[in-house]
Amino acid sequence: MNGDGEAVHSGRRISAHAVCTAIRDDIVSGAFPPGSRLIEELLARRYGVSRVPVREALRTLASEGFVTTRRHAGACVAEPTEREAADLLDVRALLEPLGAARAAQRRTEAHLKVLRGLVRLGQERARTGRTGELRPLGDWFDETLAQASGSPSLAALLTQLRRKIAWVYAAEPPVRPLESWEACGALVDAVARGDAERARALAVARAGRSPGEFRLRRPAGPRRAPSPKQSVNTAGARS
């Protein structure tokens, strides 16, 4: 282990960032249910690293709201309330229109190329009934639009917000997926024209439809500590 929180494993360095990404992914996926203990020793064995990057990762996840520290219990997966979960969608409805307006002012041609390509793919998948492929395309669209805002801090906030929403909500597929992607296309057109107000209005309408498409997750099964099964290769692949 060196001084910046990196472990050497199988001839390569595994950063605390990679471990943080792996733990966060396991929290979001439900592998670590809300309320379950996160024991440093077991996590280190699970990801094949020392306890130092695990400790750093848990501190980062606590600052993001995924982990809480309890007296006499140590680190545990946070347990968001229904009110906190609803607040996530409200914050999303405020930040995404801001990001869309900024994108209309600051986007690059590279951003537009990716956004238009994603809209074409989304519409094609929707027309052919391949709805299972729409969720990752939508995530990619949202991420690219956030990056097009030209604000790293805003993009980071939106990324963290999407992670939390994916954690506490099970997204239902849109009832009319083609219409949803047509709305994305109209938003991209506004961004391409540099029409910030139109982009903001379309993003507001898009976010306004979202609450009905989300179902609050419920913790399933007994709370448990993580088992040391997953290798660090998985952690590195997801970083």
Backbone as JSON, one array per atom type, in Angstrom:
{
  "sequence": "MNGDGEAVHSGRRISAHAVCTAIRDDIVSGAFPPGSRLIEELLARRYGVSRVPVREALRTLASEGFVTTRRHAGACVAEPTEREAADLLDVRALLEPLGAARAAQRRTEAHLKVLRGLVRLGQERARTGRTGELRPLGDWFDETLAQASGSPSLAALLTQLRRKIAWVYAAEPPVRPLESWEACGALVDAVARGDAERARALAVARAGRSPGEFRLRRPAGPRRAPSPKQSVNTAGARS",
  "N": [[0.85, -1.2, 0.0], [0.56, 2.22, -0.82], [1.02, 5.75, -0.04], [-1.23, 7.1, -1.01], [-3.6, 5.76, -0.84], [-3.71, 3.45, -2.45], [-3.72, 0.07, -3.44], [-1.57, -2.68, -4.22], [-2.2, -5.21, -6.44], [-2.11, -8.26, -8.03], [-0.1, -7.31, -9.73], [-0.91, -4.73, -10.46], [-2.17, -1.44, -9.69], [-4.75, -0.74, -7.41], [-7.09, 1.61, -6.9], [-8.51, 3.67, -4.27], [-10.67, 4.93, -5.32], [-11.61, 3.09, -7.25], [-12.43, 1.01, -5.57], [-14.38, 2.35, -4.14], [-16.24, 2.83, -6.21], [-16.99, 0.18, -6.77], [-18.18, -0.65, -4.33], [-20.25, 1.23, -4.16], [-21.72, 0.54, -6.46], [-22.58, -2.0, -5.68], [-24.22, -1.33, -3.56], [-26.2, 0.18, -4.86], [-27.23, -1.77, -6.57], [-28.45, -3.42, -4.8], [-27.14, -5.49, -3.6], [-25.97, -5.01, -1.16], [-28.15, -4.47, 1.2], [-30.28, -1.73, 2.4], [-29.38, -0.56, 5.6], [-27.69, -2.68, 6.19], [-24.63, -3.87, 7.62], [-21.35, -2.64, 6.93], [-18.51, -4.02, 6.93], [-15.16, -3.4, 7.34], [-13.03, -5.29, 7.14], [-14.26, -7.52, 5.91], [-15.11, -6.37, 3.53], [-12.65, -5.68, 2.41], [-11.6, -8.23, 1.92], [-13.51, -9.13, 0.14], [-13.14, -7.51, -2.15], [-10.5, -7.86, -2.61], [-8.42, -6.23, -1.6], [-6.47, -4.06, 0.6], [-7.39, -2.8, 3.88], [-7.17, -0.06, 3.9], [-7.82, 1.42, 1.38], [-10.5, 0.68, 1.41], [-11.46, 1.9, 3.73], [-11.15, 4.59, 3.03], [-12.9, 4.66, 0.86], [-15.36, 4.22, 2.11], [-15.6, 6.54, 3.6], [-15.92, 8.41, 1.55], [-18.34, 7.49, 0.42], [-20.0, 7.93, 2.56], [-20.04, 10.71, 2.6], [-21.46, 11.11, 0.3], [-23.92, 10.19, 0.96], [-24.67, 7.53, 0.8], [-23.83, 5.85, 2.77], [-23.92, 5.45, 6.29], [-22.64, 6.18, 9.57], [-22.77, 4.45, 12.52], [-22.95, 4.54, 16.04], [-21.21, 2.14, 17.87], [-21.79, 0.32, 15.9], [-20.53, 0.86, 13.55], [-19.87, 1.38, 10.05], [-22.73, 1.51, 7.98], [-25.11, 0.67, 5.41], [-27.0, 3.34, 4.2], [-30.41, 4.29, 5.05], [-32.73, 5.54, 3.33], [-35.53, 7.67, 3.86], [-39.04, 7.78, 2.88], [-39.7, 10.42, 2.37], [-37.19, 11.57, 1.91], [-36.54, 10.16, -0.39], [-38.5, 11.12, -2.17], [-37.66, 13.75, -2.28], [-35.4, 13.54, -3.87], [-36.35, 13.28, -6.5], [-37.56, 15.74, -6.73], [-35.37, 17.48, -6.57], [-34.01, 16.67, -8.81], [-35.82, 17.55, -10.76], [-35.33, 20.24, -10.61], [-32.59, 20.59, -11.17], [-32.01, 19.32, -13.66], [-33.36, 20.84, -15.74], [-31.84, 23.21, -15.5], [-29.32, 22.25, -16.24], [-29.89, 21.56, -18.92], [-30.45, 24.07, -20.05], [-27.95, 25.31, -19.72], [-26.48, 23.63, -21.37], [-27.47, 24.31, -23.88], [-26.21, 26.69, -24.21], [-23.51, 26.11, -24.1], [-22.75, 23.76, -25.34], [-20.83, 21.46, -27.38], [-19.93, 20.55, -30.77], [-19.27, 17.89, -30.72], [-20.69, 16.94, -28.5], [-23.31, 17.29, -29.49], [-23.31, 15.5, -31.63], [-23.13, 13.01, -30.32], [-25.48, 13.09, -28.76], [-27.51, 13.26, -30.73], [-27.08, 10.85, -32.04], [-27.75, 9.05, -29.99], [-30.46, 9.63, -29.69], [-31.45, 8.75, -32.17], [-30.87, 6.0, -31.96], [-32.44, 5.37, -29.69], [-35.05, 5.92, -30.61], [-35.21, 4.07, -32.69], [-34.96, 1.64, -31.29], [-37.25, 1.81, -29.72], [-39.28, 1.76, -31.65], [-39.01, -0.82, -32.65], [-39.63, -2.36, -30.5], [-37.69, -3.06, -28.66], [-37.44, -2.59, -25.83], [-35.98, -3.16, -23.56], [-33.45, -2.23, -23.95], [-33.54, 0.45, -23.69], [-33.21, 1.81, -21.24], [-30.34, 1.91, -20.51], [-29.53, 3.49, -22.69], [-30.95, 5.83, -22.2], [-29.74, 6.63, -19.81], [-27.17, 7.19, -20.74], [-27.76, 9.28, -22.48], [-28.68, 11.25, -20.66], [-26.33, 11.61, -19.17], [-24.55, 12.6, -21.11], [-25.85, 14.97, -21.84], [-25.66, 16.35, -19.45], [-22.86, 16.67, -19.29], [-22.57, 18.33, -21.46], [-23.33, 20.72, -20.43], [-21.14, 22.12, -19.68], [-20.29, 22.51, -17.13], [-18.47, 21.11, -14.74], [-19.05, 20.73, -11.99], [-21.87, 20.83, -11.85], [-22.49, 18.71, -13.56], [-21.39, 16.62, -12.08], [-23.03, 16.68, -9.8], [-25.49, 15.96, -10.96], [-24.88, 13.4, -11.85], [-24.4, 12.04, -9.41], [-26.94, 12.33, -8.34], [-28.51, 10.82, -10.13], [-27.49, 8.29, -9.57], [-28.38, 7.92, -6.93], [-31.14, 8.0, -7.28], [-31.47, 5.71, -8.86], [-30.86, 3.92, -6.93], [-32.84, 4.1, -4.88], [-35.22, 3.95, -6.24], [-37.13, 1.87, -8.41], [-37.08, 2.02, -11.72], [-39.77, 2.28, -13.9], [-40.59, 1.21, -17.2], [-41.28, 3.67, -19.74], [-44.66, 4.4, -20.66], [-45.24, 5.15, -23.25], [-42.79, 4.72, -25.1], [-41.68, 5.63, -27.56], [-42.67, 8.23, -27.85], [-41.39, 9.36, -25.67], [-38.7, 9.34, -26.5], [-38.92, 10.94, -28.71], [-39.41, 13.34, -27.46], [-36.92, 13.68, -26.32], [-35.47, 14.1, -28.65], [-36.54, 16.58, -29.5], [-35.59, 18.15, -27.45], [-32.82, 18.01, -27.89], [-32.72, 19.33, -30.35], [-33.4, 21.94, -29.55], [-31.21, 22.51, -27.92], [-29.2, 22.39, -29.86], [-29.86, 24.64, -31.4], [-29.22, 26.59, -29.66], [-31.12, 27.58, -27.99], [-31.84, 28.4, -25.02], [-34.01, 28.84, -23.25], [-36.1, 27.36, -24.4], [-34.96, 24.82, -24.28], [-34.77, 24.55, -21.51], [-37.52, 24.56, -20.83], [-38.45, 22.24, -22.13], [-36.96, 20.33, -20.79], [-38.03, 20.62, -18.24], [-40.65, 19.68, -18.69], [-40.04, 17.07, -19.39], [-38.83, 16.07, -17.05], [-41.0, 16.38, -15.38], [-42.73, 14.34, -16.03], [-41.54, 12.17, -14.98], [-41.91, 11.21, -12.16], [-44.15, 9.45, -12.12], [-43.14, 7.29, -13.38], [-41.52, 5.97, -11.71], [-40.98, 3.61, -9.15], [-40.97, 3.15, -5.73], [-38.37, 1.46, -4.18], [-38.3, -1.4, -1.99], [-36.64, -2.63, 0.88], [-35.39, -5.91, 0.56], [-35.4, -9.15, 1.93], [-33.28, -10.49, 4.63], [-31.21, -8.28, 6.55], [-27.74, -8.08, 6.02], [-24.21, -8.64, 6.42], [-21.6, -7.97, 4.01], [-20.29, -10.62, 1.94], [-17.09, -12.15, 1.41], [-16.68, -12.55, -1.58], [-16.37, -11.38, -4.1], [-14.0, -10.48, -6.56], [-11.2, -8.22, -6.91], [-10.93, -7.57, -9.53], [-13.46, -7.16, -10.54], [-14.12, -4.82, -9.21], [-12.25, -3.07, -10.36], [-13.1, -3.13, -12.99], [-15.47, -1.76, -12.95], [-14.84, 0.78, -12.35]],
  "CA": [[0.0, 0.0, 0.0], [1.31, 3.46, -0.78], [0.43, 6.77, 0.79], [-2.43, 7.75, -1.53], [-4.77, 4.9, -0.77], [-3.74, 2.48, -3.52], [-3.19, -1.24, -3.11], [-1.0, -3.39, -5.35], [-2.84, -6.52, -6.5], [-1.91, -8.9, -9.33], [0.78, -6.51, -10.56], [-1.44, -3.43, -10.83], [-2.64, -0.67, -8.55], [-6.2, -0.62, -7.26], [-7.27, 2.84, -6.15], [-9.69, 3.79, -3.41], [-11.78, 5.3, -6.2], [-12.16, 1.87, -7.83], [-13.13, 0.3, -4.5], [-15.59, 3.14, -3.88], [-17.17, 2.56, -7.3], [-17.5, -1.17, -6.61], [-19.09, -0.7, -3.19], [-21.44, 1.99, -4.53], [-22.49, -0.27, -7.39], [-23.22, -3.08, -4.94], [-25.3, -0.72, -2.79], [-27.27, 0.55, -5.8], [-27.84, -2.99, -7.11], [-29.16, -4.13, -3.74], [-26.32, -6.56, -3.01], [-25.9, -4.6, 0.24], [-29.45, -3.81, 1.44], [-30.29, -0.63, 3.38], [-29.24, -0.96, 6.99], [-26.71, -3.75, 6.4], [-23.32, -3.41, 8.07], [-20.25, -2.68, 5.97], [-17.35, -4.32, 7.77], [-13.96, -3.13, 6.54], [-12.27, -6.51, 6.89], [-14.96, -8.35, 4.92], [-15.08, -5.66, 2.25], [-11.29, -5.81, 1.88], [-11.49, -9.58, 1.38], [-14.43, -9.24, -1.0], [-12.59, -6.85, -3.33], [-9.1, -8.24, -2.79], [-7.54, -5.1, -1.32], [-6.26, -3.86, 2.03], [-8.47, -2.04, 4.52], [-6.97, 1.38, 3.74], [-8.72, 1.97, 0.36], [-11.89, 0.45, 1.83], [-11.79, 2.95, 4.69], [-11.29, 5.84, 2.27], [-14.11, 4.55, 0.05], [-16.52, 4.37, 2.99], [-15.72, 7.97, 3.92], [-16.49, 9.07, 0.37], [-19.74, 7.09, 0.29], [-20.74, 8.61, 3.62], [-20.23, 12.1, 2.17], [-22.45, 11.09, -0.77], [-25.21, 9.8, 1.5], [-24.95, 6.11, 0.63], [-23.38, 5.14, 3.97], [-23.97, 6.17, 7.56], [-21.82, 5.59, 10.63], [-23.55, 4.32, 13.75], [-22.17, 4.25, 17.25], [-21.13, 0.73, 18.23], [-22.1, -0.55, 14.76], [-19.65, 1.19, 12.44], [-20.49, 1.83, 8.8], [-23.9, 0.77, 7.5], [-25.79, 1.25, 4.26], [-28.02, 4.3, 4.63], [-31.81, 3.89, 4.88], [-33.48, 6.75, 3.0], [-36.97, 7.68, 4.13], [-39.86, 8.09, 1.7], [-39.58, 11.86, 2.12], [-35.88, 11.79, 1.28], [-36.62, 9.62, -1.75], [-39.28, 12.07, -2.97], [-36.83, 14.94, -2.48], [-34.47, 13.3, -4.96], [-37.02, 13.6, -7.76], [-37.78, 17.2, -6.76], [-34.09, 18.11, -6.88], [-33.77, 16.35, -10.22], [-36.66, 18.43, -11.57], [-34.73, 21.57, -10.58], [-31.24, 20.63, -11.74], [-31.93, 18.91, -15.06], [-33.62, 21.98, -16.63], [-30.68, 24.1, -15.47], [-28.29, 21.63, -17.07], [-30.29, 21.65, -20.32], [-30.26, 25.46, -20.46], [-26.51, 25.54, -19.84], [-26.02, 22.88, -22.54], [-27.83, 25.09, -25.06], [-25.28, 27.79, -24.32], [-22.11, 25.71, -24.03], [-22.5, 22.46, -25.97], [-19.91, 21.39, -28.51], [-20.42, 19.7, -31.86], [-19.1, 16.5, -30.3], [-21.85, 16.62, -27.67], [-24.49, 17.17, -30.34], [-23.2, 14.27, -32.4], [-23.48, 11.88, -29.45], [-26.9, 13.2, -28.38], [-28.35, 12.9, -31.88], [-26.94, 9.41, -32.25], [-28.52, 8.35, -28.97], [-31.88, 9.79, -30.01], [-31.75, 7.83, -33.28], [-30.89, 4.64, -31.42], [-33.6, 5.23, -28.82], [-36.27, 5.85, -31.42], [-35.21, 2.8, -33.42], [-35.25, 0.56, -30.33], [-38.64, 1.95, -29.31], [-40.14, 1.32, -32.77], [-38.9, -2.27, -32.84], [-40.03, -3.05, -29.29], [-36.53, -3.5, -27.86], [-37.5, -1.65, -24.71], [-34.97, -3.48, -22.55], [-32.21, -1.51, -24.25], [-33.76, 1.9, -23.61], [-32.73, 2.37, -19.97], [-28.94, 2.37, -20.6], [-29.44, 4.59, -23.64], [-31.43, 7.02, -21.5], [-28.7, 7.05, -18.86], [-26.09, 7.77, -21.55], [-28.27, 10.56, -22.95], [-28.66, 12.2, -19.54], [-24.94, 11.9, -18.8], [-23.97, 13.45, -22.15], [-26.47, 16.28, -21.73], [-25.06, 17.01, -18.28], [-21.51, 17.07, -19.66], [-22.67, 19.43, -22.4], [-23.57, 21.96, -19.68], [-19.87, 22.8, -19.5], [-20.06, 22.73, -15.7], [-18.13, 19.84, -14.09], [-19.72, 20.57, -10.7], [-23.27, 20.5, -12.11], [-22.51, 17.35, -14.12], [-21.13, 15.69, -10.98], [-24.25, 16.63, -8.99], [-26.5, 15.2, -11.68], [-24.46, 12.0, -11.84], [-24.67, 11.52, -8.08], [-28.39, 12.29, -8.18], [-29.01, 9.67, -10.88], [-27.12, 7.09, -8.83], [-29.26, 7.78, -5.77], [-32.48, 7.66, -7.77], [-31.42, 4.31, -9.24], [-30.76, 3.14, -5.69], [-34.08, 4.07, -4.09], [-36.38, 3.74, -7.1], [-37.09, 0.95, -9.55], [-37.68, 2.77, -12.82], [-40.68, 1.56, -14.79], [-40.44, 1.69, -18.59], [-42.32, 4.62, -20.13], [-45.83, 3.8, -21.32], [-45.08, 5.45, -24.68], [-41.34, 4.96, -25.23], [-41.32, 6.41, -28.75], [-42.93, 9.63, -27.53], [-40.34, 9.79, -24.75], [-37.49, 9.63, -27.26], [-39.2, 12.11, -29.55], [-39.19, 14.49, -26.58], [-35.46, 13.85, -26.23], [-35.05, 14.7, -29.91], [-36.9, 18.0, -29.49], [-34.66, 18.81, -26.52], [-31.53, 18.14, -28.58], [-32.89, 20.38, -31.35], [-33.32, 23.23, -28.85], [-29.81, 22.67, -27.51], [-28.42, 22.67, -31.07], [-30.15, 26.01, -31.82], [-28.78, 27.53, -28.63], [-32.33, 28.14, -27.38], [-31.76, 27.97, -23.62], [-35.33, 28.83, -22.62], [-36.83, 26.21, -24.93], [-34.33, 23.63, -23.72], [-35.19, 24.47, -20.11], [-38.94, 24.19, -20.77], [-38.58, 20.84, -22.52], [-36.4, 19.52, -19.7], [-39.02, 20.66, -17.17], [-41.73, 18.77, -19.06], [-39.51, 15.7, -19.35], [-38.68, 15.68, -15.64], [-42.32, 16.35, -14.76], [-43.4, 13.05, -16.28], [-40.77, 11.07, -14.41], [-42.33, 10.57, -10.92], [-45.05, 8.33, -12.35], [-42.39, 6.2, -13.97], [-40.63, 5.42, -10.69], [-41.61, 2.88, -8.05], [-40.06, 3.12, -4.59], [-37.89, 0.12, -3.82], [-38.41, -1.79, -0.59], [-35.59, -3.58, 1.22], [-35.82, -7.3, 0.44], [-34.57, -10.14, 2.59], [-32.64, -10.07, 5.89], [-30.02, -7.46, 6.46], [-26.57, -8.92, 6.19], [-22.92, -8.06, 6.08], [-21.14, -8.49, 2.73], [-19.43, -11.79, 1.98], [-15.87, -11.91, 0.63], [-16.72, -13.39, -2.78], [-16.09, -10.67, -5.33], [-12.59, -10.16, -6.73], [-10.92, -6.82, -7.2], [-11.07, -7.36, -10.95], [-14.78, -6.57, -10.74], [-14.06, -3.44, -8.77], [-11.53, -2.29, -11.33], [-13.85, -3.04, -14.24], [-16.58, -0.85, -12.81], [-14.36, 2.11, -11.97]],
  "C": [[0.87, 1.24, 0.0], [0.51, 4.52, -0.05], [-0.86, 7.35, 0.28], [-3.62, 6.81, -1.64], [-4.88, 3.91, -1.91], [-3.11, 1.18, -3.03], [-2.63, -1.87, -4.37], [-1.56, -4.8, -5.33], [-2.65, -7.05, -7.91], [-1.11, -8.01, -10.27], [0.22, -5.17, -10.98], [-2.0, -2.75, -9.59], [-4.16, -0.56, -8.57], [-6.45, 0.59, -6.37], [-8.49, 2.78, -5.24], [-10.9, 4.18, -4.23], [-12.43, 4.06, -6.81], [-12.95, 1.08, -6.79], [-14.44, 1.02, -4.17], [-16.65, 2.87, -4.94], [-17.81, 1.18, -7.13], [-18.5, -1.26, -5.46], [-20.38, 0.05, -3.52], [-22.33, 1.2, -5.48], [-23.24, -1.4, -6.67], [-24.35, -2.56, -4.05], [-26.47, -0.43, -3.71], [-27.99, -0.69, -6.32], [-28.65, -3.75, -6.07], [-28.37, -5.28, -3.14], [-26.08, -6.3, -1.53], [-27.18, -3.84, 0.55], [-29.33, -2.65, 2.42], [-30.24, -1.17, 4.81], [-28.19, -2.02, 7.24], [-25.36, -3.16, 6.78], [-22.29, -3.57, 6.97], [-18.96, -2.82, 6.77], [-16.08, -4.23, 6.93], [-13.22, -4.41, 6.18], [-12.93, -7.37, 5.82], [-14.97, -7.69, 3.55], [-13.7, -5.79, 1.6], [-11.09, -7.19, 1.26], [-12.35, -9.75, 0.14], [-13.81, -8.68, -2.28], [-11.1, -7.1, -3.51], [-8.12, -7.12, -2.56], [-7.29, -5.03, 0.19], [-7.42, -3.02, 2.59], [-8.34, -0.53, 4.29], [-7.85, 1.96, 2.62], [-10.19, 1.76, 0.69], [-12.33, 1.55, 2.78], [-12.02, 4.28, 3.98], [-12.59, 5.82, 1.45], [-15.35, 4.76, 0.91], [-16.7, 5.83, 3.4], [-16.34, 8.73, 2.76], [-17.97, 8.75, 0.24], [-20.6, 7.71, 1.39], [-21.01, 10.06, 3.23], [-21.28, 12.19, 1.07], [-23.84, 10.68, -0.27], [-25.58, 8.34, 1.33], [-24.67, 5.3, 1.9], [-23.55, 6.04, 5.17], [-23.08, 5.46, 8.57], [-22.62, 5.61, 11.92], [-22.63, 3.98, 14.91], [-22.32, 2.78, 17.6], [-21.44, -0.21, 17.07], [-21.18, -0.28, 13.57], [-20.43, 1.64, 11.22], [-21.63, 0.9, 8.42], [-24.43, 1.43, 6.23], [-26.91, 2.14, 4.76], [-29.43, 3.76, 4.33], [-32.65, 5.13, 4.58], [-34.96, 6.61, 3.34], [-37.73, 7.98, 2.84], [-39.78, 9.57, 1.36], [-38.26, 12.17, 1.43], [-35.88, 11.29, -0.16], [-37.39, 10.58, -2.66], [-38.48, 13.33, -3.25], [-35.86, 14.76, -3.64], [-35.09, 13.66, -6.3], [-37.29, 15.1, -7.87], [-36.49, 17.93, -7.13], [-33.74, 17.86, -8.35], [-34.57, 17.29, -11.13], [-36.14, 19.86, -11.6], [-33.41, 21.62, -11.34], [-31.2, 20.27, -13.22], [-32.3, 20.05, -16.01], [-32.48, 22.99, -16.65], [-29.57, 23.54, -16.35], [-28.61, 21.74, -18.55], [-30.09, 23.08, -20.85], [-28.78, 25.79, -20.64], [-25.96, 24.81, -21.08], [-26.32, 23.64, -23.82], [-26.83, 26.22, -25.28], [-23.83, 27.34, -24.51], [-21.78, 24.41, -24.76], [-21.49, 22.58, -27.1], [-20.54, 20.53, -29.6], [-20.29, 18.23, -31.5], [-20.26, 16.06, -29.42], [-23.09, 16.4, -28.53], [-24.47, 15.88, -31.15], [-23.62, 13.07, -31.57], [-24.97, 11.91, -29.11], [-27.81, 12.79, -29.53], [-28.27, 11.41, -32.19], [-27.74, 8.61, -31.26], [-30.02, 8.46, -29.23], [-32.28, 8.85, -31.15], [-31.83, 6.39, -32.79], [-32.12, 4.4, -30.56], [-34.89, 5.1, -29.6], [-36.35, 4.53, -32.18], [-35.55, 1.63, -32.5], [-36.71, 0.61, -29.9], [-39.58, 1.44, -30.41], [-40.15, -0.19, -32.92], [-39.21, -3.05, -31.57], [-38.89, -3.54, -28.43], [-36.39, -2.59, -26.64], [-36.47, -1.94, -23.62], [-33.67, -2.75, -22.75], [-32.34, 0.0, -24.04], [-33.19, 2.52, -22.35], [-31.26, 2.79, -20.06], [-28.75, 3.49, -21.61], [-29.88, 5.9, -23.0], [-30.4, 7.55, -20.51], [-27.55, 7.74, -19.59], [-26.5, 9.14, -22.06], [-28.18, 11.61, -21.84], [-27.24, 12.59, -19.16], [-24.3, 12.85, -19.81], [-24.55, 14.86, -22.08], [-25.9, 17.05, -20.55], [-23.64, 17.48, -18.59], [-21.52, 18.26, -20.61], [-22.94, 20.76, -21.71], [-22.29, 22.76, -19.5], [-19.53, 23.09, -18.06], [-19.75, 21.39, -15.04], [-18.87, 19.64, -12.77], [-21.19, 20.21, -10.89], [-23.39, 19.09, -12.66], [-22.3, 16.32, -13.02], [-22.36, 15.56, -10.07], [-25.32, 15.79, -9.65], [-26.17, 13.71, -11.71], [-24.77, 11.36, -10.49], [-26.17, 11.38, -7.83], [-28.98, 11.08, -8.91], [-28.68, 8.36, -10.16], [-28.06, 6.86, -7.65], [-30.67, 7.41, -6.19], [-32.53, 6.19, -8.18], [-31.38, 3.39, -8.03], [-32.12, 3.02, -5.0], [-35.33, 3.82, -4.92], [-36.1, 2.66, -8.14], [-37.82, 1.65, -10.69], [-38.56, 1.86, -13.67], [-40.48, 2.08, -16.21], [-41.56, 2.66, -18.94], [-43.45, 3.92, -20.88], [-45.73, 3.99, -22.83], [-43.61, 5.76, -24.95], [-40.96, 5.79, -26.45], [-41.55, 7.9, -28.5], [-41.86, 10.19, -26.6], [-39.08, 10.15, -25.51], [-37.7, 10.76, -28.26], [-39.02, 13.39, -28.74], [-37.7, 14.75, -26.4], [-34.93, 14.5, -27.5], [-35.36, 16.18, -29.98], [-35.97, 18.77, -28.56], [-33.3, 19.02, -27.18], [-31.61, 19.23, -29.64], [-32.77, 21.77, -30.71], [-31.9, 23.52, -28.41], [-28.95, 23.05, -28.71], [-28.64, 24.11, -31.54], [-29.64, 27.04, -30.84], [-29.94, 28.2, -27.93], [-32.43, 27.65, -25.93], [-33.13, 27.88, -22.97], [-36.16, 27.66, -23.1], [-36.27, 24.92, -24.36], [-34.75, 23.44, -22.26], [-36.64, 23.99, -20.0], [-39.15, 22.73, -21.12], [-38.04, 19.91, -21.43], [-37.35, 19.49, -18.51], [-40.14, 19.67, -17.45], [-41.27, 17.32, -18.98], [-39.36, 15.22, -17.92], [-40.03, 15.58, -14.95], [-43.07, 15.06, -14.97], [-42.76, 11.92, -15.5], [-41.35, 10.43, -13.14], [-43.26, 9.39, -11.12], [-44.36, 7.11, -12.92], [-41.45, 5.54, -12.96], [-41.43, 4.78, -9.57], [-40.59, 2.75, -6.94], [-39.66, 1.69, -4.28], [-38.16, -0.14, -2.34], [-37.29, -2.77, -0.29], [-36.14, -5.0, 1.18], [-34.85, -8.21, 1.17], [-33.93, -9.61, 3.86], [-31.43, -9.21, 5.63], [-28.81, -8.31, 6.78], [-25.3, -8.14, 5.89], [-22.45, -8.67, 4.77], [-20.25, -9.7, 2.91], [-18.25, -11.58, 1.06], [-15.8, -12.79, -0.6], [-16.19, -12.69, -4.01], [-14.62, -10.28, -5.42], [-12.41, -8.69, -7.06], [-11.01, -6.55, -8.69], [-12.41, -6.74, -11.29], [-14.78, -5.12, -10.34], [-13.35, -2.58, -9.8], [-12.32, -2.11, -12.6], [-14.95, -2.02, -14.16], [-16.15, 0.55, -12.45], [-14.36, 3.03, -13.17]]
}
